Amino acid sequence: MATLKKGARITGSERNKLASELKKQYDKGRSIRELADSHGRSYGFVHRVLSESGVTLRGRGGATRSKAAAKTRAKK
C-alpha cells in the first residue's frame, strides 16, 4: 500500500496505483467504508475512484424484503 499523507491530492500514476489496490480489495469483499478508513481517505473519494475504475459497486447491505412479505402487505 502506498504511503500517502492524509488529504493529499492524488493524481497520475499514484492515483492509478491506488485505484488498482482499492479495486483489488473491494473485489475481495471489503466495504468502501473499510477501504476509506484503512487508506485515510473519505468515503466519497474511495467511491469515486472505484467508479472511475469501472468497478461494479455492490448494493447496500441490511435487511431485504422478500416477495412473500410484499404479497402479504399487498393483501392488507
N, CA, C and O atoms as a Maestro MAE file, in Angstrom:
{
 s_m_m2io_version
 :::
 2.0.0
}

f_m_ct {
 s_m_title
 :::
 protein
 m_atom[304] {
  # First column is atom index #
  i_m_mmod_type
  r_m_x_coord
  r_m_y_coord
  r_m_z_coord
  i_m_residue_number
  s_m_chain_name
  s_m_pdb_residue_name
  s_m_pdb_atom_name
  i_m_atomic_number
  :::
  1 25 0.846 -1.173 0.000 1 A "MET " " N  " 7
  2 3 0.000 0.000 0.000 1 A "MET " " CA " 6
  3 2 0.889 1.233 0.000 1 A "MET " " C  " 6
  4 15 1.879 1.296 0.729 1 A "MET " " O  " 8
  5 25 0.534 2.201 -0.815 2 A "ALA " " N  " 7
  6 3 1.304 3.434 -0.909 2 A "ALA " " CA " 6
  7 2 1.110 4.278 0.347 2 A "ALA " " C  " 6
  8 15 0.007 4.346 0.890 2 A "ALA " " O  " 8
  9 25 2.189 4.921 0.808 3 A "THR " " N  " 7
  10 3 2.099 5.803 1.956 3 A "THR " " CA " 6
  11 2 1.796 7.196 1.450 3 A "THR " " C  " 6
  12 15 2.615 7.815 0.771 3 A "THR " " O  " 8
  13 25 0.612 7.685 1.787 4 A "LEU " " N  " 7
  14 3 0.163 8.991 1.320 4 A "LEU " " CA " 6
  15 2 -0.263 9.822 2.513 4 A "LEU " " C  " 6
  16 15 -0.847 9.307 3.466 4 A "LEU " " O  " 8
  17 25 0.032 11.106 2.456 5 A "LYS " " N  " 7
  18 3 -0.408 11.999 3.516 5 A "LYS " " CA " 6
  19 2 -1.918 12.148 3.447 5 A "LYS " " C  " 6
  20 15 -2.503 12.205 2.365 5 A "LYS " " O  " 8
  21 25 -2.538 12.209 4.618 6 A "LYS " " N  " 7
  22 3 -3.979 12.364 4.674 6 A "LYS " " CA " 6
  23 2 -4.385 13.673 4.011 6 A "LYS " " C  " 6
  24 15 -3.846 14.734 4.324 6 A "LYS " " O  " 8
  25 25 -5.339 13.585 3.094 7 A "GLY " " N  " 7
  26 3 -5.843 14.770 2.418 7 A "GLY " " CA " 6
  27 2 -5.005 15.239 1.242 7 A "GLY " " C  " 6
  28 15 -5.372 16.203 0.570 7 A "GLY " " O  " 8
  29 25 -3.880 14.571 0.978 8 A "ALA " " N  " 7
  30 3 -3.019 14.965 -0.139 8 A "ALA " " CA " 6
  31 2 -3.715 14.661 -1.466 8 A "ALA " " C  " 6
  32 15 -4.389 13.641 -1.607 8 A "ALA " " O  " 8
  33 25 -3.543 15.549 -2.421 9 A "ARG " " N  " 7
  34 3 -4.121 15.339 -3.746 9 A "ARG " " CA " 6
  35 2 -3.368 14.191 -4.417 9 A "ARG " " C  " 6
  36 15 -2.138 14.148 -4.410 9 A "ARG " " O  " 8
  37 25 -4.125 13.271 -4.991 10 A "ILE " " N  " 7
  38 3 -3.524 12.098 -5.623 10 A "ILE " " CA " 6
  39 2 -3.863 12.136 -7.104 10 A "ILE " " C  " 6
  40 15 -5.035 12.116 -7.480 10 A "ILE " " O  " 8
  41 25 -2.827 12.192 -7.949 11 A "THR " " N  " 7
  42 3 -3.031 12.255 -9.395 11 A "THR " " CA " 6
  43 2 -2.058 11.319 -10.099 11 A "THR " " C  " 6
  44 15 -1.136 10.773 -9.495 11 A "THR " " O  " 8
  45 25 -2.292 11.155 -11.383 12 A "GLY " " N  " 7
  46 3 -1.376 10.405 -12.239 12 A "GLY " " CA " 6
  47 2 -1.180 8.965 -11.831 12 A "GLY " " C  " 6
  48 15 -2.132 8.257 -11.502 12 A "GLY " " O  " 8
  49 25 0.068 8.542 -11.857 13 A "SER " " N  " 7
  50 3 0.380 7.130 -11.603 13 A "SER " " CA " 6
  51 2 0.071 6.728 -10.163 13 A "SER " " C  " 6
  52 15 -0.292 5.579 -9.914 13 A "SER " " O  " 8
  53 25 0.209 7.662 -9.201 14 A "GLU " " N  " 7
  54 3 -0.142 7.342 -7.815 14 A "GLU " " CA " 6
  55 2 -1.625 7.016 -7.700 14 A "GLU " " C  " 6
  56 15 -2.012 6.079 -7.002 14 A "GLU " " O  " 8
  57 25 -2.450 7.796 -8.391 15 A "ARG " " N  " 7
  58 3 -3.901 7.563 -8.351 15 A "ARG " " CA " 6
  59 2 -4.239 6.230 -9.016 15 A "ARG " " C  " 6
  60 15 -5.080 5.483 -8.515 15 A "ARG " " O  " 8
  61 25 -3.596 5.930 -10.128 16 A "ASN " " N  " 7
  62 3 -3.840 4.655 -10.818 16 A "ASN " " CA " 6
  63 2 -3.439 3.477 -9.934 16 A "ASN " " C  " 6
  64 15 -4.130 2.460 -9.883 16 A "ASN " " O  " 8
  65 25 -2.316 3.628 -9.243 17 A "LYS " " N  " 7
  66 3 -1.833 2.571 -8.353 17 A "LYS " " CA " 6
  67 2 -2.810 2.373 -7.193 17 A "LYS " " C  " 6
  68 15 -3.144 1.242 -6.841 17 A "LYS " " O  " 8
  69 25 -3.263 3.481 -6.603 18 A "LEU " " N  " 7
  70 3 -4.220 3.405 -5.504 18 A "LEU " " CA " 6
  71 2 -5.542 2.810 -5.993 18 A "LEU " " C  " 6
  72 15 -6.141 1.987 -5.301 18 A "LEU " " O  " 8
  73 25 -6.000 3.216 -7.173 19 A "ALA " " N  " 7
  74 3 -7.247 2.698 -7.736 19 A "ALA " " CA " 6
  75 2 -7.167 1.185 -7.914 19 A "ALA " " C  " 6
  76 15 -8.127 0.470 -7.625 19 A "ALA " " O  " 8
  77 25 -6.037 0.704 -8.384 20 A "SER " " N  " 7
  78 3 -5.836 -0.727 -8.578 20 A "SER " " CA " 6
  79 2 -5.902 -1.465 -7.244 20 A "SER " " C  " 6
  80 15 -6.531 -2.518 -7.141 20 A "SER " " O  " 8
  81 25 -5.253 -0.908 -6.228 21 A "GLU " " N  " 7
  82 3 -5.248 -1.512 -4.897 21 A "GLU " " CA " 6
  83 2 -6.662 -1.522 -4.298 21 A "GLU " " C  " 6
  84 15 -7.094 -2.534 -3.745 21 A "GLU " " O  " 8
  85 25 -7.373 -0.406 -4.407 22 A "LEU " " N  " 7
  86 3 -8.735 -0.323 -3.885 22 A "LEU " " CA " 6
  87 2 -9.647 -1.316 -4.592 22 A "LEU " " C  " 6
  88 15 -10.454 -1.989 -3.949 22 A "LEU " " O  " 8
  89 25 -9.523 -1.410 -5.908 23 A "LYS " " N  " 7
  90 3 -10.348 -2.333 -6.701 23 A "LYS " " CA " 6
  91 2 -10.112 -3.771 -6.260 23 A "LYS " " C  " 6
  92 15 -11.055 -4.541 -6.078 23 A "LYS " " O  " 8
  93 25 -8.846 -4.122 -6.091 24 A "LYS " " N  " 7
  94 3 -8.483 -5.480 -5.691 24 A "LYS " " CA " 6
  95 2 -9.104 -5.827 -4.330 24 A "LYS " " C  " 6
  96 15 -9.668 -6.907 -4.155 24 A "LYS " " O  " 8
  97 25 -8.995 -4.907 -3.378 25 A "GLN " " N  " 7
  98 3 -9.532 -5.153 -2.041 25 A "GLN " " CA " 6
  99 2 -11.061 -5.154 -2.038 25 A "GLN " " C  " 6
  100 15 -11.679 -5.953 -1.335 25 A "GLN " " O  " 8
  101 25 -11.666 -4.271 -2.814 26 A "TYR " " N  " 7
  102 3 -13.132 -4.214 -2.899 26 A "TYR " " CA " 6
  103 2 -13.668 -5.514 -3.504 26 A "TYR " " C  " 6
  104 15 -14.677 -6.048 -3.042 26 A "TYR " " O  " 8
  105 25 -12.998 -6.015 -4.528 27 A "ASP " " N  " 7
  106 3 -13.414 -7.269 -5.160 27 A "ASP " " CA " 6
  107 2 -13.281 -8.458 -4.214 27 A "ASP " " C  " 6
  108 15 -13.969 -9.465 -4.380 27 A "ASP " " O  " 8
  109 25 -12.394 -8.342 -3.217 28 A "LYS " " N  " 7
  110 3 -12.229 -9.411 -2.225 28 A "LYS " " CA " 6
  111 2 -13.275 -9.322 -1.119 28 A "LYS " " C  " 6
  112 15 -13.323 -10.185 -0.243 28 A "LYS " " O  " 8
  113 25 -14.125 -8.268 -1.151 29 A "GLY " " N  " 7
  114 3 -15.213 -8.196 -0.200 29 A "GLY " " CA " 6
  115 2 -15.152 -7.072 0.820 29 A "GLY " " C  " 6
  116 15 -16.085 -6.916 1.608 29 A "GLY " " O  " 8
  117 25 -14.093 -6.289 0.830 30 A "ARG " " N  " 7
  118 3 -14.013 -5.175 1.776 30 A "ARG " " CA " 6
  119 2 -14.991 -4.083 1.369 30 A "ARG " " C  " 6
  120 15 -15.235 -3.866 0.182 30 A "ARG " " O  " 8
  121 25 -15.547 -3.400 2.356 31 A "SER " " N  " 7
  122 3 -16.515 -2.349 2.070 31 A "SER " " CA " 6
  123 2 -15.807 -1.037 1.736 31 A "SER " " C  " 6
  124 15 -14.615 -0.875 1.998 31 A "SER " " O  " 8
  125 25 -16.554 -0.116 1.158 32 A "ILE " " N  " 7
  126 3 -15.999 1.200 0.841 32 A "ILE " " CA " 6
  127 2 -15.570 1.889 2.132 32 A "ILE " " C  " 6
  128 15 -14.517 2.524 2.174 32 A "ILE " " O  " 8
  129 25 -16.371 1.770 3.177 33 A "ARG " " N  " 7
  130 3 -16.024 2.389 4.455 33 A "ARG " " CA " 6
  131 2 -14.730 1.813 5.025 33 A "ARG " " C  " 6
  132 15 -13.889 2.559 5.527 33 A "ARG " " O  " 8
  133 25 -14.568 0.509 4.953 34 A "GLU " " N  " 7
  134 3 -13.331 -0.126 5.431 34 A "GLU " " CA " 6
  135 2 -12.129 0.383 4.640 34 A "GLU " " C  " 6
  136 15 -11.082 0.687 5.213 34 A "GLU " " O  " 8
  137 25 -12.289 0.472 3.328 35 A "LEU " " N  " 7
  138 3 -11.192 0.953 2.482 35 A "LEU " " CA " 6
  139 2 -10.860 2.410 2.796 35 A "LEU " " C  " 6
  140 15 -9.689 2.787 2.856 35 A "LEU " " O  " 8
  141 25 -11.882 3.217 2.992 36 A "ALA " " N  " 7
  142 3 -11.663 4.630 3.308 36 A "ALA " " CA " 6
  143 2 -10.895 4.769 4.620 36 A "ALA " " C  " 6
  144 15 -9.950 5.553 4.710 36 A "ALA " " O  " 8
  145 25 -11.297 4.018 5.622 37 A "ASP " " N  " 7
  146 3 -10.620 4.075 6.924 37 A "ASP " " CA " 6
  147 2 -9.173 3.601 6.837 37 A "ASP " " C  " 6
  148 15 -8.271 4.237 7.382 37 A "ASP " " O  " 8
  149 25 -8.959 2.495 6.158 38 A "SER " " N  " 7
  150 3 -7.606 1.933 6.105 38 A "SER " " CA " 6
  151 2 -6.642 2.758 5.256 38 A "SER " " C  " 6
  152 15 -5.430 2.682 5.453 38 A "SER " " O  " 8
  153 25 -7.161 3.540 4.319 39 A "HIS " " N  " 7
  154 3 -6.312 4.349 3.448 39 A "HIS " " CA " 6
  155 2 -6.296 5.824 3.841 39 A "HIS " " C  " 6
  156 15 -5.624 6.635 3.204 39 A "HIS " " O  " 8
  157 25 -7.042 6.168 4.893 40 A "GLY " " N  " 7
  158 3 -7.072 7.551 5.353 40 A "GLY " " CA " 6
  159 2 -7.725 8.502 4.365 40 A "GLY " " C  " 6
  160 15 -7.337 9.666 4.268 40 A "GLY " " O  " 8
  161 25 -8.703 8.017 3.641 41 A "ARG " " N  " 7
  162 3 -9.415 8.826 2.655 41 A "ARG " " CA " 6
  163 2 -10.893 8.870 3.033 41 A "ARG " " C  " 6
  164 15 -11.333 8.132 3.914 41 A "ARG " " O  " 8
  165 25 -11.653 9.728 2.372 42 A "SER " " N  " 7
  166 3 -13.082 9.816 2.650 42 A "SER " " CA " 6
  167 2 -13.839 8.727 1.881 42 A "SER " " C  " 6
  168 15 -13.344 8.157 0.909 42 A "SER " " O  " 8
  169 25 -15.054 8.467 2.356 43 A "TYR " " N  " 7
  170 3 -15.934 7.520 1.679 43 A "TYR " " CA " 6
  171 2 -16.154 7.965 0.230 43 A "TYR " " C  " 6
  172 15 -16.074 7.155 -0.694 43 A "TYR " " O  " 8
  173 25 -16.431 9.257 0.041 44 A "GLY " " N  " 7
  174 3 -16.709 9.800 -1.288 44 A "GLY " " CA " 6
  175 2 -15.542 9.632 -2.240 44 A "GLY " " C  " 6
  176 15 -15.734 9.311 -3.413 44 A "GLY " " O  " 8
  177 25 -14.327 9.849 -1.740 45 A "PHE " " N  " 7
  178 3 -13.141 9.689 -2.574 45 A "PHE " " CA " 6
  179 2 -13.012 8.242 -3.047 45 A "PHE " " C  " 6
  180 15 -12.801 7.984 -4.232 45 A "PHE " " O  " 8
  181 25 -13.141 7.304 -2.110 46 A "VAL " " N  " 7
  182 3 -12.999 5.881 -2.462 46 A "VAL " " CA " 6
  183 2 -14.101 5.474 -3.438 46 A "VAL " " C  " 6
  184 15 -13.840 4.761 -4.408 46 A "VAL " " O  " 8
  185 25 -15.323 5.919 -3.189 47 A "HIS " " N  " 7
  186 3 -16.450 5.614 -4.076 47 A "HIS " " CA " 6
  187 2 -16.164 6.132 -5.484 47 A "HIS " " C  " 6
  188 15 -16.376 5.421 -6.466 47 A "HIS " " O  " 8
  189 25 -15.684 7.368 -5.581 48 A "ARG " " N  " 7
  190 3 -15.390 7.990 -6.880 48 A "ARG " " CA " 6
  191 2 -14.281 7.234 -7.613 48 A "ARG " " C  " 6
  192 15 -14.395 6.961 -8.808 48 A "ARG " " O  " 8
  193 25 -13.214 6.898 -6.897 49 A "VAL " " N  " 7
  194 3 -12.096 6.191 -7.528 49 A "VAL " " CA " 6
  195 2 -12.542 4.823 -8.030 49 A "VAL " " C  " 6
  196 15 -12.169 4.412 -9.129 49 A "VAL " " O  " 8
  197 25 -13.333 4.120 -7.234 50 A "LEU " " N  " 7
  198 3 -13.834 2.810 -7.672 50 A "LEU " " CA " 6
  199 2 -14.728 2.955 -8.902 50 A "LEU " " C  " 6
  200 15 -14.619 2.175 -9.848 50 A "LEU " " O  " 8
  201 25 -15.598 3.941 -8.888 51 A "SER " " N  " 7
  202 3 -16.484 4.171 -10.037 51 A "SER " " CA " 6
  203 2 -15.690 4.512 -11.286 51 A "SER " " C  " 6
  204 15 -15.985 4.007 -12.369 51 A "SER " " O  " 8
  205 25 -14.686 5.365 -11.142 52 A "GLU " " N  " 7
  206 3 -13.832 5.745 -12.280 52 A "GLU " " CA " 6
  207 2 -13.070 4.543 -12.819 52 A "GLU " " C  " 6
  208 15 -12.724 4.498 -13.999 52 A "GLU " " O  " 8
  209 25 -12.809 3.564 -11.943 53 A "SER " " N  " 7
  210 3 -12.055 2.369 -12.337 53 A "SER " " CA " 6
  211 2 -12.925 1.321 -13.017 53 A "SER " " C  " 6
  212 15 -12.431 0.280 -13.452 53 A "SER " " O  " 8
  213 25 -14.224 1.600 -13.107 54 A "GLY " " N  " 7
  214 3 -15.122 0.668 -13.775 54 A "GLY " " CA " 6
  215 2 -15.618 -0.462 -12.901 54 A "GLY " " C  " 6
  216 15 -16.140 -1.452 -13.413 54 A "GLY " " O  " 8
  217 25 -15.465 -0.336 -11.586 55 A "VAL " " N  " 7
  218 3 -15.918 -1.371 -10.664 55 A "VAL " " CA " 6
  219 2 -17.443 -1.351 -10.592 55 A "VAL " " C  " 6
  220 15 -18.051 -0.282 -10.532 55 A "VAL " " O  " 8
  221 25 -18.057 -2.525 -10.599 56 A "THR " " N  " 7
  222 3 -19.484 -2.626 -10.372 56 A "THR " " CA " 6
  223 2 -19.687 -2.639 -8.875 56 A "THR " " C  " 6
  224 15 -19.315 -3.597 -8.197 56 A "THR " " O  " 8
  225 25 -20.279 -1.571 -8.356 57 A "LEU " " N  " 7
  226 3 -20.450 -1.438 -6.920 57 A "LEU " " CA " 6
  227 2 -21.569 -2.332 -6.427 57 A "LEU " " C  " 6
  228 15 -22.595 -2.490 -7.089 57 A "LEU " " O  " 8
  229 25 -21.361 -2.916 -5.251 58 A "ARG " " N  " 7
  230 3 -22.371 -3.773 -4.643 58 A "ARG " " CA " 6
  231 2 -23.495 -2.923 -4.070 58 A "ARG " " C  " 6
  232 15 -23.312 -1.740 -3.781 58 A "ARG " " O  " 8
  233 25 -24.656 -3.540 -3.912 59 A "GLY " " N  " 7
  234 3 -25.781 -2.859 -3.289 59 A "GLY " " CA " 6
  235 2 -25.545 -2.708 -1.799 59 A "GLY " " C  " 6
  236 15 -24.642 -3.323 -1.232 59 A "GLY " " O  " 8
  237 25 -26.360 -1.891 -1.180 60 A "ARG " " N  " 7
  238 3 -26.231 -1.683 0.253 60 A "ARG " " CA " 6
  239 2 -26.649 -2.939 1.000 60 A "ARG " " C  " 6
  240 15 -27.481 -3.709 0.519 60 A "ARG " " O  " 8
  241 25 -26.077 -3.142 2.165 61 A "GLY " " N  " 7
  242 3 -26.410 -4.302 2.990 61 A "GLY " " CA " 6
  243 2 -27.685 -4.062 3.763 61 A "GLY " " C  " 6
  244 15 -28.412 -3.103 3.506 61 A "GLY " " O  " 8
  245 25 -27.946 -4.928 4.698 62 A "GLY " " N  " 7
  246 3 -29.115 -4.756 5.546 62 A "GLY " " CA " 6
  247 2 -30.243 -5.677 5.139 62 A "GLY " " C  " 6
  248 15 -30.120 -6.480 4.214 62 A "GLY " " O  " 8
  249 25 -31.346 -5.538 5.855 63 A "ALA " " N  " 7
  250 3 -32.499 -6.407 5.632 63 A "ALA " " CA " 6
  251 2 -33.107 -6.138 4.263 63 A "ALA " " C  " 6
  252 15 -33.196 -4.995 3.815 63 A "ALA " " O  " 8
  253 25 -33.514 -7.197 3.625 64 A "THR " " N  " 7
  254 3 -34.214 -7.085 2.351 64 A "THR " " CA " 6
  255 2 -35.616 -7.633 2.527 64 A "THR " " C  " 6
  256 15 -35.870 -8.449 3.414 64 A "THR " " O  " 8
  257 25 -36.491 -7.197 1.707 65 A "ARG " " N  " 7
  258 3 -37.879 -7.650 1.807 65 A "ARG " " CA " 6
  259 2 -38.114 -8.751 0.791 65 A "ARG " " C  " 6
  260 15 -37.806 -8.603 -0.392 65 A "ARG " " O  " 8
  261 25 -38.658 -9.843 1.263 66 A "SER " " N  " 7
  262 3 -38.905 -10.968 0.369 66 A "SER " " CA " 6
  263 2 -40.183 -10.747 -0.433 66 A "SER " " C  " 6
  264 15 -40.998 -9.889 -0.091 66 A "SER " " O  " 8
  265 25 -40.354 -11.518 -1.494 67 A "LYS " " N  " 7
  266 3 -41.556 -11.424 -2.327 67 A "LYS " " CA " 6
  267 2 -42.781 -11.854 -1.532 67 A "LYS " " C  " 6
  268 15 -43.859 -11.284 -1.701 67 A "LYS " " O  " 8
  269 25 -42.628 -12.852 -0.669 68 A "ALA " " N  " 7
  270 3 -43.749 -13.327 0.125 68 A "ALA " " CA " 6
  271 2 -44.234 -12.244 1.072 68 A "ALA " " C  " 6
  272 15 -45.440 -12.055 1.228 68 A "ALA " " O  " 8
  273 25 -43.322 -11.536 1.701 69 A "ALA " " N  " 7
  274 3 -43.703 -10.458 2.615 69 A "ALA " " CA " 6
  275 2 -44.391 -9.330 1.857 69 A "ALA " " C  " 6
  276 15 -45.327 -8.720 2.373 69 A "ALA " " O  " 8
  277 25 -43.940 -9.051 0.649 70 A "ALA " " N  " 7
  278 3 -44.553 -8.000 -0.170 70 A "ALA " " CA " 6
  279 2 -45.974 -8.376 -0.548 70 A "ALA " " C  " 6
  280 15 -46.855 -7.516 -0.560 70 A "ALA " " O  " 8
  281 25 -46.220 -9.660 -0.861 71 A "LYS " " N  " 7
  282 3 -47.567 -10.112 -1.202 71 A "LYS " " CA " 6
  283 2 -48.497 -10.001 -0.003 71 A "LYS " " C  " 6
  284 15 -49.659 -9.618 -0.138 71 A "LYS " " O  " 8
  285 25 -47.970 -10.343 1.180 72 A "THR " " N  " 7
  286 3 -48.764 -10.263 2.417 72 A "THR " " CA " 6
  287 2 -49.175 -8.818 2.675 72 A "THR " " C  " 6
  288 15 -50.324 -8.557 3.031 72 A "THR " " O  " 8
  289 25 -48.267 -7.898 2.504 73 A "ARG " " N  " 7
  290 3 -48.563 -6.477 2.710 73 A "ARG " " CA " 6
  291 2 -49.572 -5.974 1.676 73 A "ARG " " C  " 6
  292 15 -50.425 -5.143 1.987 73 A "ARG " " O  " 8
  293 25 -49.472 -6.479 0.454 74 A "ALA " " N  " 7
  294 3 -50.367 -6.027 -0.622 74 A "ALA " " CA " 6
  295 2 -51.817 -6.472 -0.363 74 A "ALA " " C  " 6
  296 15 -52.752 -5.781 -0.767 74 A "ALA " " O  " 8
  297 25 -52.010 -7.608 0.302 75 A "LYS " " N  " 7
  298 3 -53.352 -8.129 0.580 75 A "LYS " " CA " 6
  299 2 -54.057 -7.320 1.656 75 A "LYS " " C  " 6
  300 15 -55.287 -7.300 1.697 75 A "LYS " " O  " 8
  301 25 -53.319 -6.660 2.517 76 A "LYS " " N  " 7
  302 3 -53.919 -5.920 3.639 76 A "LYS " " CA " 6
  303 2 -54.610 -4.695 3.209 76 A "LYS " " C  " 6
  304 15 -55.161 -3.973 4.040 76 A "LYS " " O  " 8
  :::
 }
 m_bond[303] {
  # First column is bond index #
  i_m_from
  i_m_to
  i_m_order
  :::
  1 1 2 1
  2 2 3 1
  3 3 4 2
  4 3 5 1
  5 5 6 1
  6 6 7 1
  7 7 8 2
  8 7 9 1
  9 9 10 1
  10 10 11 1
  11 11 12 2
  12 11 13 1
  13 13 14 1
  14 14 15 1
  15 15 16 2
  16 15 17 1
  17 17 18 1
  18 18 19 1
  19 19 20 2
  20 19 21 1
  21 21 22 1
  22 22 23 1
  23 23 24 2
  24 23 25 1
  25 25 26 1
  26 26 27 1
  27 27 28 2
  28 27 29 1
  29 29 30 1
  30 30 31 1
  31 31 32 2
  32 31 33 1
  33 33 34 1
  34 34 35 1
  35 35 36 2
  36 35 37 1
  37 37 38 1
  38 38 39 1
  39 39 40 2
  40 39 41 1
  41 41 42 1
  42 42 43 1
  43 43 44 2
  44 43 45 1
  45 45 46 1
  46 46 47 1
  47 47 48 2
  48 47 49 1
  49 49 50 1
  50 50 51 1
  51 51 52 2
  52 51 53 1
  53 53 54 1
  54 54 55 1
  55 55 56 2
  56 55 57 1
  57 57 58 1
  58 58 59 1
  59 59 60 2
  60 59 61 1
  61 61 62 1
  62 62 63 1
  63 63 64 2
  64 63 65 1
  65 65 66 1
  66 66 67 1
  67 67 68 2
  68 67 69 1
  69 69 70 1
  70 70 71 1
  71 71 72 2
  72 71 73 1
  73 73 74 1
  74 74 75 1
  75 75 76 2
  76 75 77 1
  77 77 78 1
  78 78 79 1
  79 79 80 2
  80 79 81 1
  81 81 82 1
  82 82 83 1
  83 83 84 2
  84 83 85 1
  85 85 86 1
  86 86 87 1
  87 87 88 2
  88 87 89 1
  89 89 90 1
  90 90 91 1
  91 91 92 2
  92 91 93 1
  93 93 94 1
  94 94 95 1
  95 95 96 2
  96 95 97 1
  97 97 98 1
  98 98 99 1
  99 99 100 2
  100 99 101 1
  101 101 102 1
  102 102 103 1
  103 103 104 2
  104 103 105 1
  105 105 106 1
  106 106 107 1
  107 107 108 2
  108 107 109 1
  109 109 110 1
  110 110 111 1
  111 111 112 2
  112 111 113 1
  113 113 114 1
  114 114 115 1
  115 115 116 2
  116 115 117 1
  117 117 118 1
  118 118 119 1
  119 119 120 2
  120 119 121 1
  121 121 122 1
  122 122 123 1
  123 123 124 2
  124 123 125 1
  125 125 126 1
  126 126 127 1
  127 127 128 2
  128 127 129 1
  129 129 130 1
  130 130 131 1
  131 131 132 2
  132 131 133 1
  133 133 134 1
  134 134 135 1
  135 135 136 2
  136 135 137 1
  137 137 138 1
  138 138 139 1
  139 139 140 2
  140 139 141 1
  141 141 142 1
  142 142 143 1
  143 143 144 2
  144 143 145 1
  145 145 146 1
  146 146 147 1
  147 147 148 2
  148 147 149 1
  149 149 150 1
  150 150 151 1
  151 151 152 2
  152 151 153 1
  153 153 154 1
  154 154 155 1
  155 155 156 2
  156 155 157 1
  157 157 158 1
  158 158 159 1
  159 159 160 2
  160 159 161 1
  161 161 162 1
  162 162 163 1
  163 163 164 2
  164 163 165 1
  165 165 166 1
  166 166 167 1
  167 167 168 2
  168 167 169 1
  169 169 170 1
  170 170 171 1
  171 171 172 2
  172 171 173 1
  173 173 174 1
  174 174 175 1
  175 175 176 2
  176 175 177 1
  177 177 178 1
  178 178 179 1
  179 179 180 2
  180 179 181 1
  181 181 182 1
  182 182 183 1
  183 183 184 2
  184 183 185 1
  185 185 186 1
  186 186 187 1
  187 187 188 2
  188 187 189 1
  189 189 190 1
  190 190 191 1
  191 191 192 2
  192 191 193 1
  193 193 194 1
  194 194 195 1
  195 195 196 2
  196 195 197 1
  197 197 198 1
  198 198 199 1
  199 199 200 2
  200 199 201 1
  201 201 202 1
  202 202 203 1
  203 203 204 2
  204 203 205 1
  205 205 206 1
  206 206 207 1
  207 207 208 2
  208 207 209 1
  209 209 210 1
  210 210 211 1
  211 211 212 2
  212 211 213 1
  213 213 214 1
  214 214 215 1
  215 215 216 2
  216 215 217 1
  217 217 218 1
  218 218 219 1
  219 219 220 2
  220 219 221 1
  221 221 222 1
  222 222 223 1
  223 223 224 2
  224 223 225 1
  225 225 226 1
  226 226 227 1
  227 227 228 2
  228 227 229 1
  229 229 230 1
  230 230 231 1
  231 231 232 2
  232 231 233 1
  233 233 234 1
  234 234 235 1
  235 235 236 2
  236 235 237 1
  237 237 238 1
  238 238 239 1
  239 239 240 2
  240 239 241 1
  241 241 242 1
  242 242 243 1
  243 243 244 2
  244 243 245 1
  245 245 246 1
  246 246 247 1
  247 247 248 2
  248 247 249 1
  249 249 250 1
  250 250 251 1
  251 251 252 2
  252 251 253 1
  253 253 254 1
  254 254 255 1
  255 255 256 2
  256 255 257 1
  257 257 258 1
  258 258 259 1
  259 259 260 2
  260 259 261 1
  261 261 262 1
  262 262 263 1
  263 263 264 2
  264 263 265 1
  265 265 266 1
  266 266 267 1
  267 267 268 2
  268 267 269 1
  269 269 270 1
  270 270 271 1
  271 271 272 2
  272 271 273 1
  273 273 274 1
  274 274 275 1
  275 275 276 2
  276 275 277 1
  277 277 278 1
  278 278 279 1
  279 279 280 2
  280 279 281 1
  281 281 282 1
  282 282 283 1
  283 283 284 2
  284 283 285 1
  285 285 286 1
  286 286 287 1
  287 287 288 2
  288 287 289 1
  289 289 290 1
  290 290 291 1
  291 291 292 2
  292 291 293 1
  293 293 294 1
  294 294 295 1
  295 295 296 2
  296 295 297 1
  297 297 298 1
  298 298 299 1
  299 299 300 2
  300 299 301 1
  301 301 302 1
  302 302 303 1
  303 303 304 2
  :::
 }
}
